[in-house]
Amino acid sequence: MESDKVSKAVENFVAYPLIILIGLYIVASAIVPFIHLNNQTFTIIFTLAGGIPALTFFFKEKICKQ
């Protein structure tokens, strides 16, 4: 019972956000060769710019379903 709640919380608030951010980081790393910007700076900015709205939407959807 209690372990199910902890497991679900870890899944919702740790695993899924990490998957989203890792996916965005991979996309940003794939885009870098096509543009002429500082590689690491662009990757971090792209990940944050896409990650924050994606995570906000994800958490909003999860909280509304509960």
NORGI-V148721 format. One record per residue. SS is DSSP state (alpha for helix, beta for strand, coil for the rest). Layout:
SS + SS
This chain:
coil + alpha + alpha + alpha + alpha + alpha + alpha + alpha + alpha + alpha + alpha + alpha + alpha + alpha + alpha + alpha + alpha + alpha + alpha + alpha + alpha + alpha + alpha + alpha + alpha + alpha + alpha + alpha + alpha + alpha + alpha + alpha + alpha + alpha + coil + coil + coil + coil + alpha + alpha + alpha + alpha + alpha + alpha + alpha + alpha + alpha + alpha + alpha + alpha + alpha + alpha + alpha + alpha + alpha + alpha + alpha + alpha + alpha + alpha + alpha + alpha + alpha + alpha + alpha + coil
